[in-house]
Amino acid sequence: MKRKLVAIISTVIASFIFGYLFMLSLLIGFLASKYVAGGSAGKQGKFKSIVIPFRRWRVHLHHWLYSLWLIGFSSLTGMYFLTPLITYGLLGGSAFQGVYCYGDWHIIFISKYKTKTDVSQKIGS
């Protein structure tokens, strides 16, 4: 509950600072991610999740994680979709949706030897 409240307050503050164009693109990014991503944690969305095997681990690249990487890349290179506000809004909306809507957003490294049941029990606790 506390995580969701902080996320909502941060979004409202950013919207007042950056304006309606940022807020609109943030909403579009959120809704697009909500449509494309899985309905709940562990469910397959419209696209297959990016999972990279690495030694005894599976590295799950959540969409919120690569959205943040794209925000960083965009700000470092100066490459934007249309304007910086729209780019940051769309990608920020995607990142916000990934953290806000899923309980497993923080689980990136998963042991190859654990089953899905083990992971879901860890999320529930």
C-alpha atoms as one frame of an Amber mdcrd trajectory, in Angstrom:
protein
   0.000   0.000   0.000   2.797   2.416   0.891   4.579   1.730  -2.431   1.434
   2.514  -4.405   0.778   5.730  -2.483   4.349   6.956  -3.089   4.049   6.103
  -6.795   0.763   7.974  -7.182   1.974  11.056  -5.291   5.211  11.131  -7.327
   3.232  10.928 -10.564   0.890  13.751  -9.584   3.824  15.981  -8.577   5.664
  15.237 -11.847   2.500  16.051 -13.786   2.214  19.465 -12.159   5.890  20.174
 -12.814   6.070  18.970 -16.440   2.554  19.796 -17.612  -0.356  18.251 -19.459
   1.676  16.879 -22.406   3.799  14.800 -20.047   0.715  13.626 -18.142  -1.087
  12.636 -21.338   1.893  10.680 -22.674   2.345   9.078 -19.242  -1.261   7.915
 -19.329  -0.855   6.564 -22.871   2.322   4.716 -21.847   0.560   3.250 -18.820
  -2.481   2.112 -20.814  -0.375   0.679 -23.650   1.702  -1.331 -21.165  -1.435
  -2.472 -19.373  -2.871  -3.718 -22.680   0.312  -5.460 -23.869   1.576  -6.882
 -20.558   0.152  -9.900 -18.728  -2.982  -9.524 -16.635  -1.179 -10.414 -13.408
   2.239 -11.502 -12.160   3.430 -14.633 -13.940   0.829 -14.462 -16.749   1.944
 -14.264 -20.367   1.183 -10.981 -22.096   0.919 -10.205 -25.805   4.701 -10.591
 -26.095   6.947 -13.158 -24.497   8.989 -11.920 -21.538  12.707 -11.411 -21.988
  14.470 -13.997 -19.836  18.216 -14.478 -20.237  19.855 -17.653 -18.906  23.058
 -16.857 -17.038  24.937 -19.659 -15.280  22.578 -20.961 -12.603  20.221 -17.996
 -12.891  17.468 -16.769 -15.160  17.566 -12.988 -15.508  14.076 -11.575 -16.088
  14.157  -8.195 -17.772  10.860  -6.636 -16.723   9.364  -3.999 -19.003   9.751
  -1.371 -16.287  13.480  -2.113 -16.211  14.150  -1.654 -19.899  11.837   1.370
 -19.945  14.150   2.976 -17.395  17.187   1.968 -19.460  15.600   3.565 -22.530
  14.930   6.755 -20.547  18.610   6.848 -19.571  19.745   6.099 -23.123  17.443
   8.767 -24.500  18.677  11.397 -22.082  22.342  10.536 -22.725  22.091  10.516
 -26.524  19.445  13.193 -27.028  17.295  10.834 -29.127  13.549  11.215 -28.544
  10.306   9.952 -30.113   8.846  13.401 -30.716   9.850  15.595 -27.781  11.633
  14.806 -24.522   8.392  15.189 -22.543   6.538  12.698 -24.731   9.430  10.219
 -24.650   9.815  10.418 -20.884   6.059  10.269 -20.414   5.537   7.158 -22.566
   8.486   5.288 -21.084   7.712   6.552 -17.577   4.122   5.336 -17.915   5.393
   1.902 -18.901   7.799   1.814 -15.956   5.084   3.045 -13.586   2.685   0.319
 -14.774   5.312  -2.395 -14.280   6.043  -1.401 -10.688   2.509  -0.414  -9.703
   0.557  -3.377 -11.074   2.757  -6.379 -10.263   3.866  -7.856  -6.958   6.945
  -9.486  -8.511   8.388  -6.315 -10.031  11.516  -6.546  -7.873  12.376 -10.189
  -8.707  14.973 -10.051 -11.477  17.263 -12.999 -10.703  15.567 -16.380 -10.412
  17.444 -19.584  -9.706  17.118 -22.101 -12.536  16.489 -24.763  -9.921  13.411
 -23.143  -8.403   9.980 -23.919  -9.728   7.273 -21.351 -10.473   5.529 -22.463
  -7.278   8.599 -21.483  -5.223   8.690 -18.046  -6.814   4.960 -17.419  -6.371
   5.179 -18.434  -2.697   8.025 -15.955  -2.243   5.925 -13.202  -3.834   2.949
 -13.952  -1.593   4.977 -13.706   1.604
